[in-house]
Amino acid sequence: MLLNTESKKEIFKKHGKNEKNTGSSEAQIAMFTERINHLTGHLKTFKKDFSTQRALISLVGKRRSLLDYLHKTDITRYRAIISELGIRK
């Protein structure tokens, strides 16, 4: 897999408050985005890998539900994470 422990800690440090804060919505959305980008690149090469395609669809759904939750609870944090990660609605 693309993400090792150091890169995960870096993502959590950047989007969460520190590398121990793995439960914040922003940190989880950033982690899902990295995994989605990796799987998208994989599927461009291997078009018939349907198990990866299913995993990608699942990750997109999880990220979408977290973004919807963040949109309902705190719109400023939602707008910040959307602009920072370059996700479009």
Backbone as a ProteinNet text record, in pm:
[ID]
protein_1_A
[PRIMARY]
MLLNTESKKEIFKKHGKNEKNTGSSEAQIAMFTERINHLTGHLKTFKKDFSTQRALISLVGKRRSLLDYLHKTDITRYRAIISELGIRK
[TERTIARY]
83.4	0	87.4	33.9	106.1	144	54.5	75.6	147.4	261.3	330.6	310.4	369.5	345.6	390.1	503.7	553.2	462.4	415.1	328.9	193.2	144	18.8	34.1	146.6	169.8	178.9	240.3	251.8	114.1	29.7	-105.3	-183.7	-176.5	-247.9	-194.6	-64.5	-5	-50.4	-62.5	-101	-249.3	-334.2	-477.8	-545.2	-491.8	-536.5	-450.4	-468.7	-386.6	-244.9	-230.9	-100.7	-109.9	1.1	-1.5	-81.3	-114.6	-195.9	-345.2	-383.2	-523.6	-568.9	-602.8	-643.2	-793.8	-868.4	-1013.5	-1084	-1013.7	-1081.5	-1130.2	-1237.3	-1296.7	-1200.7	-1127.7	-1035.4	-924.2	-872.2	-765.2	-814.2	-934.9	-989.4	-1020	-1072.2	-1100.6	-971.3	-866.3	-737.4	-680.8	-695.2	-646.7	-724.6	-856	-936.7	-900.2	-870.4	-835.7	-704.4	-606.2	-479.8	-500.2	-580.3	-606.7	-685.5	-781.1	-859	-770.1	-678.7	-586.8	-497.9	-452.3	-368.1	-445.7	-566.9	-646.7	-689.7	-711.8	-746.9	-631.6	-510.9	-393.4	-375.6	-403.8	-394.5	-496.2	-617.8	-721.5	-700.1	-623	-589.9	-499.9	-416.6	-328.3	-399.7	-471	-537.3	-688.8	-742.6	-882.4	-980.7	-939.9	-1031.3	-1017.1	-955.1	-939.1	-1064.9	-1164.6	-1295.3	-1299.4	-1214.8	-1212.5	-1157.6	-1059.6	-1008.6	-1112.1	-1185.7	-1291.3	-1399.1	-1432.9	-1531.9	-1480.2	-1353.6	-1293.5	-1291.4	-1264.3	-1262.3	-1399.9	-1502.2	-1638.2	-1676.1	-1633.9	-1660.2	-1591.1	-1465.1	-1391	-1453.4	-1497.4	-1560.3	-1688	-1764.2	-1885.3	-1856.1	-1752.2	-1715.1	-1670.4	-1589.5	-1543.4	-1660.4	-1754.8	-1871.4	-1954.7	-1972.6	-2051.5	-1980.8	-1848.2	-1774.9	-1784.6	-1777.9	-1790.9	-1931.3	-2033.1	-2169.8	-2185.1	-2126	-2129.5	-2061	-1945.2	-1871.2	-1946.9	-2014.8	-2093.3	-2208.2	-2270.5	-2381.6	-2335.2	-2219.5	-2177.6	-2098.2	-2002.5	-1916.8	-1878.7	-1947	-1930.4	-1792.2	-1732.4	-1600.7	-1492.5	-1499	-1403.4	-1424	-1549.7	-1581.8	-1520.2	-1539.9	-1485.6	-1333.5	-1273.8	-1127.8	-1070.8	-1130.3	-1076.8	-1102.8	-1214.9	-1244.6	-1141.4	-1112.8	-1016.8	-874.1	-841.5	-705.6	-674.2	-771.6	-748.2	-784.5	-854.4	-892.4	-1006.1	-1095.4	-1211.1	-1323.2	-1395.8	-1510.4	-1637.4	-1739.5	-1867.3	-1940.4
-118.1	0	123.7	229.3	354	417.5	415.8	488.3	402.5	451.8	385.9	469.4	427.7	492.5	638.3	667	804.7	898	851.5	937.6	957.5	855.4	870.9	972.6	963.7	1059.9	1201.8	1216.1	1347.7	1402.5	1316.8	1358.7	1398.2	1316.5	1347.4	1474	1496	1616.2	1741.1	1728.6	1843.8	1876	1773	1797.6	1782.6	1697.6	1693.4	1792.2	1800.3	1894.4	1840.8	1708.5	1644.1	1504	1429	1296.8	1194.7	1225.1	1135.2	1154.1	1264.8	1296.2	1231.1	1102.4	1029.3	1026.6	1074.6	1064.5	1187	1296.9	1416.2	1396.6	1464	1448.6	1491.8	1599.9	1648.8	1548.4	1486.3	1388.4	1265.4	1219.4	1102.6	1133.1	1252.5	1291.3	1299.3	1353.6	1361.6	1222.5	1130.4	994.3	925	939.6	880.5	939.2	1068	1132.3	1076.5	1055.4	997.3	856.4	776.9	640.7	640.7	733.2	743.4	780.7	873.9	912.5	796.2	718.3	602.6	497.1	468	366.8	412.6	540.7	592.9	574.7	600.6	578	430.8	343.7	200.5	155.8	209.2	167.9	223.8	330	378.1	278.4	209.4	109	-24.4	-67.9	-198.2	-176.6	-165.5	-128.9	-237.2	-362	-471.4	-521.6	-445.5	-483	-440.2	-528.1	-491.4	-488.1	-562.1	-555.6	-420.5	-368.8	-235.6	-129.9	-150.4	-56.2	-50.7	-166.9	-171.3	-101.1	-122.4	-56.1	95.5	139.4	282.4	344.3	277.4	328.8	336	237.3	237.1	354.1	379.5	491	625.8	640	765.5	788.4	682.3	694	731.9	672.3	705.5	851.2	894.7	1033.9	1129.6	1093.5	1178.4	1192.3	1081.8	1089.3	1173.9	1164.5	1250.5	1397	1424	1562.1	1615.9	1533.1	1576.3	1607.2	1522.8	1547.2	1679.3	1702.2	1824.8	1946.7	1931.2	2041.1	2079.2	1978.3	2005.5	2065.8	2022	2065.3	2195.4	2209.9	2328.6	2362.8	2461	2495.4	2555.1	2624.4	2683.6	2576.3	2474.9	2364	2287.1	2272.6	2204.7	2279.3	2409.1	2488.4	2487.2	2486.7	2484.7	2353.4	2242.1	2112.7	2091.2	2140.6	2128.8	2206.7	2327.9	2409.7	2357	2304.7	2256.4	2129.1	2039.5	1913.5	1920	2024.7	2036.7	1943.7	1916.6	1831.8	1921.6	1874.1	1951.6	1880.1	1956.8	1900.9	1837.6
0	0	0	-48.2	-64.5	69	165.3	289.9	392.7	438.5	548.4	674.3	782.9	911.8	912.3	850.8	851.8	771.8	657.1	576.1	643.1	713.6	786.9	899.4	972.3	1080.2	1025.5	909.4	846.9	807.5	753.5	716.3	840.3	945.9	1068.9	1134.8	1125.7	1183.9	1108.1	977	894.8	906.8	904.8	900.7	1036.7	1123.7	1261.4	1338.6	1465.2	1541.7	1564.5	1581.1	1595.3	1537.3	1539.7	1477.4	1557.5	1682.2	1764	1737.9	1677.6	1654	1523.4	1531	1411.8	1393.1	1490.2	1483.9	1432	1411.5	1364.1	1221	1188.6	1055.5	946.3	969.2	867.7	840.2	946.3	929.2	854.6	887	818.6	672.6	644.8	506.7	427	487.2	418.2	391.3	486.6	467.3	356	356.4	250.4	114.1	109.7	-16.8	-71.3	15.1	-29.5	-83.9	-14.1	-60.4	-191	-205.2	-328	-445.3	-424.5	-531.7	-573.6	-476	-506.5	-585.7	-541.2	-610.4	-749.3	-767.5	-899.1	-996.3	-950.8	-1034.3	-1068.5	-972.6	-996.3	-1100.9	-1092	-1185.2	-1325.8	-1339	-1473.3	-1546	-1469.9	-1528.9	-1547.2	-1443.5	-1444.3	-1448.5	-1567.2	-1584.8	-1540	-1539.2	-1506.5	-1362.9	-1277.6	-1136.8	-1061.9	-1060.7	-1008.7	-856.1	-788.6	-642.8	-596.2	-667	-634.4	-666.5	-772.9	-810	-701.8	-647.7	-540.7	-414.8	-381.8	-265.7	-285.3	-407.7	-437.3	-417.9	-465	-449.3	-302.1	-225	-81.4	-12.1	-48.5	12.1	-23.1	-145.6	-186.7	-106.1	-82.3	-1.3	142.5	200.5	337.9	348.3	249.9	251.3	234.6	147.8	125.4	251.8	326	448.8	554.6	562.8	656.3	615.9	486.2	439.2	466.5	450.3	481.6	630.2	714.4	858.8	893.3	834.5	862.3	811.1	699	642.5	735.5	798.7	889.2	1021.1	1071.1	1203.9	1202.4	1110.5	1109.6	965.5	910	768.7	740.2	835.3	809.3	797.8	884.3	874.6	744.3	703.7	577.7	459.2	454.6	343.3	343.1	462.3	470.9	417.6	455	410.5	261.7	212.2	69.2	-13.1	28.8	-47	-30.7	85.3	109.4	30.7	21.1	-48.1	-196.9	-236.4	-376.5	-416	-323.1	-350.8	-399.8	-498.6	-544.7	-504.2	-480.3	-433.6	-548.2
[MASK]
+++++++++++++++++++++++++++++++++++++++++++++++++++++++++++++++++++++++++++++++++++++++++

